[in-house]
């Protein structure tokens, strides 16, 4: 993937003035640093070899100047460190917000393939490393470039031949850097993939901790985690091996540079081409010239980590949602709720076989329809096509005669309420979770929705009523209580179309009875589609549609279908026998 340079630097734009101030301070502190060896050279070569009666006074004056320079340097370094990190943190925050917002736009087909832990790693670890590059990268490269060029010019002025001899080592250092950087880039990318796998395993195990403990499978989860952890360790070991080779090769060449300066400098002193003060200054400035090379060498890991993080960031940002609004998408006004499937076929991206094949079905406004059939027949998939959680492979899905692909997504989904078997509640209070159905609703409307959902009484029995914390995924509530809150959310949303996806199949009889009453109240005067596993719950449906792998094989009322003694009658009899 070609590195998007313009996009990379675009994140500096909102903070450009502060960033330039940080760079200016960095250049200033680097320039101040270069002055100190010159002052030492002046003392040893001019002051101490001049008139000794005035030498002491001049030394104190230079010492005072050094203290002033130290103060300037420390103030500058404080500003660079504090405000530089602030710039990096602000950019990181902007990118994290942008990435999270983009993830919200991506379709369910993306999340079907991605693990939550890997995505969390991109939102946290990758951007944290990238923040360090955004701050330290330009600042450190500028600072050390100034030091290197300044030191080289001063050394060239002191002794040009010796400076050129030192300079001959630099191409070797450059080749080493290029070679090992390629190796490190691959290793660091592998590290990020491995830590993503570790995060995914942690997220999966902790989210299912109750299942783990109920099956006494702690050792299984530990084994799975250790397997991913060891893979991450192995990738880290390969990275450290490459780094060790890189840094030690670098250090060896730097030591050769120092030896070269000492030997050839000593020869020049013997030949009177160089005096002792100049050799001392030369050695001091060699450190100023070598230090940037050493620092840039160590920064190469940071550079590679940051670039790899940005590439992974852009991989997500460049992904287009599989489902998007058309430019001329219409906003739905109030709708009647008529739904029609015309020759609909669908298959998931990674499946060759179609889950639904040439299915046609019409549901009248306000009709109460139940979908039944064996698992895998496509009942949930069919309902997912109505709010465009997925798009049809072939055919059309229409609401009030309008193809759902021509409707603004938010407008479409606001008109549809979905109650699932697997209820998801967010960490927070009861009030916040019901409010999720309509952010603009008042507290009084939330309470009214809870009463309609038969949830008010149990909510008031909680320690803090509607302001009680329910824990991650509503862990402090029973299955029936969580389902009633999800129904209250839909009451608050007040949509004209409802989809119940096996909303009572996992509940006990008492909870099912309460929730069934709430669902029937919610379904009044709305187009309602119920996916049912317990056939006893949909006896009163206006129409029952039997869906199998062959498509729609039967439809009619409960009594009609029993009288036919077909697929529905067999399913019903089997459940009754059980």
N, C-alpha and C positions, 0 to 999 in steps of 0.2 A: 504494500500500500504506500503510495506516494505521501510523504510527510506534508501535512497542510500548514505551511509556514505562516501564511497570512492569518489563518484561523487561530493558530497558536498565539500569535502576538496581539490578536484583537482583544484579548481579555485584559491587557494593560490599559486600554483606552479610557475607562472610567476613572482610573487612578493615575493618569499619566503625569500630572503635575507633581504629585507626591513621590512617584517613582523616580522622576528626573531629579528631584531634590535629594533623594537617597543616593542616586548615582553621583551627583555633584559632591556630596559629602564624602562618598567613598573615594573619589578621585583626589579630593583635598587631603584626606588622611594618608593616602598612599604617597602623595607628594611630600607631605610633612615627614613621613618615614624615611624618605630618600635623603633628607637634609642632614640627619644625625651623623652618618659616616663622614660626610664632608666637613662637619664641625670637628669631628675627631681628627681628621686629616689636617685641618687648619691648626688645631692645638699642637699636635705632635710635630708638624713640619715647619710652621711659621712662628707660633707663639713661644714654644719651648726652646726653639733654636735662635730666637731673637733676644731682645734686651730683657734680662731676667728681672730687672727692677720693676718693669711694668707688666711682666708675664702673669703674676698672681692676680692682679686686678682684671686683666683681660680674660683669664680663665673663669673668674667668678661671673663676669658679664656674660660669657658664653654659656655658663651653667644656668644663669637666670633665663637666657633665651631658650635653652633646652627645656626648662620647666614650663615656660609659656607654650612651647610646641607640644609638650606632653599633655597639657591641659586641653589645647585645641584638638589634639588627636583623640583624647578620651571622650570629649563632648561629641565629636564627629562620629566616633565608633558607637556611642550610645544611641545617637539618632539613627544611624544606619541599622543597628541591630533591632531597635524597637520598631521604628516606622517601616523598615524593610519587611520584617515579619508580618506587620499589620497589612501591608499591601498584599503579600502572599496569601494571608488568611482570608482577606476579602475576596480575592480572585477565586480561591478554593471554594468559598461559600457560594459565589455566583455560579461557578461551574456545577457544584453539587445541586443547586436549585434547578439549573437548566437541565441537568441529566435526569433528575427525579421527575421534572415536569414532562420531559420527553418520554420517559418510561411509562408515565400515566397514559400517554397517547398510543402506545404500542398495543397491538391487538392480542387477544387471548392466545392466538397461535404462537406468538413469541414466547409467552409464559409457559405454554405447554412443553416447550423444548428447553427452557432455561431453569436453572436451579436458583432459588432465592439467595442462598449463601454466596454464590458467585456474583450475583448482582449487587449484593451488599458490599462485597469486597471492592467492586468498582466504584461504589459510592463513597467508600470510606478510605481504605488503604491506598488505592491508586491515587486519589485526589490529594491525600495528605502528602504523599511523596512528590506529587506534581507541584504542590504549594511550595515546598522547599526549593524546587528547581526554579520556579518563577521568582522567588525572592533571591536566593543565593546565586543563581546562574548569572544573570547580567551583572549583578553587583560584584561578585567575586571575579568573574572574567575581566571586568573593567578594571577593578582594583589591581589584580595581578598583572594585567597587560601594562598598566602604567608603571608599575614597579619594574617589570622586566625591561621595557623600553628605556626607562630612566636609568636603570642600573647599567644596561648595555652601552648607552651613550657616554655615561661617566667613565666606565671601564675603558671604552675605546679612546677617550681623551687621555686617560692615564697611560695606557700601553696598548696600542692597536694590535700588534702581532699576537700578544698573549690573549687578547679578547677574541680575535679571529680563530685562534687555536681552540678556545673553549667553545666557540660557536659551531665548530665542525661536529661536535657531539650531538647537536640538537636534531638534525635529520634522523639520526638513529632513534632518538627518543620519540620523534613523531611517528616513525614506522611502527615502533612497538605499540604506541597508543592506538593507532588505526587497527592493527591486527587483533589486539586483545579486546578492544571495544566491541568488535563484531562478535567475538566469543562471549563476552559478558552480556551483550544484548540478548542473545539467545537464551543464556542461562537465567537472566533476570525475568524474561518473559515466561519461561517455564516455572520459575518460582511463583509468579503471580497466578498462574493457572492452578498450581498445586495448593496454594493457600486458599484460593477460591473453592477448591474441592473440600479442603478441611472445614471452611466456614459452612459449606453446604451440608456436610455431614453433621456438624454441631447443630445447625438450625433444624435439621430433620430429626435428630435424636431428641433434642430438648422440646421441640413442638409436640413430639409423640411420647413424652416421658411417662404418661399414664398408661399407655399401651405397653411400653417397655416393662414397667413394673408389674402390670397385671399378668404378663406372660413370663415374669421372672427372667427376662432376657437382657439384663444389664451386661452380662459378659459378652453377649453377641454385639451389643452396641460399642462396648469398649474395644472389641476386636476390630470392628469396622473403622472406628476412629483411629486406632493405632495403625491400621493399614494405610489410611490416607496421611497420617502424621509422618510415618516412615518414608512415604513417597516424597513428602515435602522436605524431610531431612536430607534425603539423597540428592534432591535438586539443589538444596542449599550447599551441600558438601562440594558439588561440582562447581558452584559459583565461587566458593571460597578457594578452591584449587586454582581456578583461573585468576582470581584476584592475587593470590600468593605469588604465582608465576609473574604476573604483571608487575606488582610492586617491588619484588626482589630484583627483577631485571632492571627496573628503573633505578633502584637504590645503587646497584652495582655501577651503573654508568655515571651516576652523580658522584660516587666515590672516586671514579677514574678522573672526573673533571677536577675535583679537589686536589688529587695527587698531581695532576698535570700543572695546576696553578702553582703549587708549592715548589715543584722541581724546577719548572721553567722560570718562575719568579726568582728563585734563589740564584739560578744561573745569570739572570739579568742583573741581580744585585752585584754579583761577582764581577760582571762586565760593566758595571756602573751605568747600565741602561735604566736602572730602577733603584730607588732608595727604599729603606726599610719602612718609612711612613707610607709610601705608595703601595708597598706589598701588603701592609696591614689593611689599608683602605681597600685594596683589590680583593683581599680575602673576605672583608665585610660585605662588599658589594656582590661578590660571588654568591654569598648566601641570599642576597636580595634577588639575584637573578635565578638561582636554583629553587628558592622557596616557591615562587609562582609555578615553576614546572612541577614541583612536588605536589603543591596544592591542586593544580589543575589535573594532575594524575589521580589524586584521591577523589577529586570532584567528578571524574569520569563515571564512577559508579552512580553518583547522584544524577548525573546527566542521563545515563542510560535508563535508570529507574523512572525518571521523570518523563523521558520520551516514550518509554514503553507504556507508562500510565496514560499518557495523552493519546497514544495510538489506540489503547483499549477504550478510552473515553470516546474517541471518535468512531470506533466500531459501532457503539450503541447509537451515537448521535446521527450516524449516517444511515441507520436502519429506518426505512419508511414503514409506517403503520400499514398492515395489510388491509385495514379498513379505514377509509378516510372520507371526508365530505367531498362531494363534487363541487366545483366552483359555483354552480347554480342550484345548490341544494335548497329545498324549500323548508320553511318553518311551518310545522303543523299547527293549525289553530285547534279549536276543540274538535275532537273526532268522535264518530259514532262507534268505532271499534270493530268494523268488519274486517276479517282477515282471510286472505286467499293465498293458497300455494298453487302455482301453475307449473306443472311438469318439472318439479324441483328435484335436482340431484345434488348430492354433496359427498365429498370425501375430504378427509384431513390430509394435510400436505405430505405427511410421511406414510400414507396408506395408498396402495394402488386400488384397492376395492372401494367402491362407493358405499357409504353407510346408508344413504337414501338414494333411491333410483326412480326417476320419473313419477314422482308423487304429486297428485293433485287433490286439493281439499279446500272447501269453502266453509268458513265459520261466520255465522250471521252476527250482526251487532247485538250485544247483550246475551248471546247464547252461552249456555253452560255446557262445556264439552270435556269429556274425560278421555285420556289416552292410556290404553293398557296394552300389555303384551310382554313377551319375554325380554330379559336383559339383552342389550346389544341390538335391539330392533331399530333404535334411532329416535326414541321418544324425546329424550332430553336434547339431542342434537336438533331435532325439528323445531323445538321451542326456542332454542338458542339463535335460530335464524331470524326470528321475528324482531328482536332488538338489535340485530346485526352484531352479535357477539362473534359470529362467523358469517361469511358471505356464501351464498349458494355457489356451487360449481357450475350448475346449469339451471335454467328456469328463472322464475320470479316469485318473490314474496311480496304481497301487497297489503297495505292497510287503507281501508276506504278507497280502494282502487288506485292508490299511489304506490309505486315500487319503492320499497324501503331504502333502496340504494340512492334514490333521488331525494331523500329526506335528510335534513340536518340531524346528525347523530344525537346531539344533546336533546333536541326537540323530540326525536323519536323515543328515546329512552325515558324521558320524563313522562311519557304517556303509558308506560308499561311498568307494572309492579311485579316483582318476582319474589316468591317465598320458597326457599330451598330446604331440603332435608338437612344439609350440613350448614347450620346457621353460623355466620361469622359476626361476632361482636367485637368491637374495638376496645382496647384498654381505656378506661375512663368511667364516667358515671352512667347511670340508667338514663338520665335526662339527655346526655350527650349522644347516646346510642339511638334513642328514638328520634331525636332532632335530626339525625342523619338522613331521615326520609324527606325532610323539608327544612333547610337551614333558615328559612325566613319565618317559620312558624313561631308563635308565641308559646310560652310555658303552659298557658291554659289549653291551647290546642294540643300540645303534647300529652297533657293529662287526659284530655277527652279521647285521644287516639288510644291511649293505654286502657281506658275504660272499655272502649269498643272491643279491644283485643283480650278482654278479661284478664288484664295484667295489673290493674290498679291495686287490687287488694294485696297481692304478694309483694308489690313494690313498696307499699306503705308499711309492710311488716319488716322490711330491711332496716338496718340500723339508722341510716340517714335518708330513708325514703328515696325520692327521685335523685338525690345527690349521693347515693351510695356507690362506691367503687366496685366494679364487678370483676376486675382482674383481666389478664390477657385472655382473649377469646371467650370472655364471660365465664371463666373457670369457677367462680363462686356461685354460679346458678345451676339449677338442674336443666335437663334437656327441654322439659316442657316450658320452664320459665324463659329460657333463651328463645324458644320458638315463639312465645307470646310477644316478646319484645320485637322480634323480627316482623311479626304481623302488625304490631303497633306502628312500626316504621312505615309499612305500606299504607295503613290507614291514614297516616299523616301525609303521605305522598298523594293519596287520593287519585290514582290513575284510572283511566277508562278501560284498560286491558290488564288482566291479571293472569299470572302463570304460577301454579302451585306444583312444584317438582317434588313429589313424594314427601310433602311437608309433615305428614304424621306417621310415616312408616317406622320411625325409630322410637316412638313414644309408647308408654304404657297406656292401658285402656282408659284410665281416668283422665290423664293428660290429653289423650286423643279426643275424648268426648268434649272437653272444654275448648280445645283448639278447633275442632270441627265446627262448633257453634260459632266461633269467631270468624272462621273462614267463610261460612255460609252468609254471615252478616256482611262481610267484606265483599262478597261476590254479587250482592244484590245490584241489579241494573248495570252490571259491567260484563264485558266479554271476558269469559273465564275459561282457562284451559287447565285441567288438572291431570298431572301425570300420577297415576295411582299404582301402588303395589298391593295394598289391601283393597280388594275389590268391594268389600262390604262398605267402604267409605264413599263409593260413588254410585250407589243405587239410584239416587235422586237426580243424577245428571240428565240434562235434556237429551244428550246424545253421547253414546260411548263408542269410541273408535278403537278397533283392535288392530294394532300395528305389529307386523312381523318382519322378518328379513325380506319377505316377498312384497312388502308394502302394506297398504290397507286391505285387510281381508274381510273385515266385517264392520258394520256400524249400525247403531240403533239404540233403543232404550234398553235398560237392564232386562225387563221382562221379554222384550222382543228377541234379544240375543240368547237368553236362556231357552226360549221356545225353539230357536233354530238348532239347538244342540250342536253348535259348531265349536270353534276355537275358544270363544269366550266362556261358553258353558263348561268346557273341559277345565279351563283355568279356574273358574269359580268352584267347580266341584272339587278340584284338587285342594284348593285352599280350605274349603269347608271340611274336607276329610281330615286335613292336618289340624 
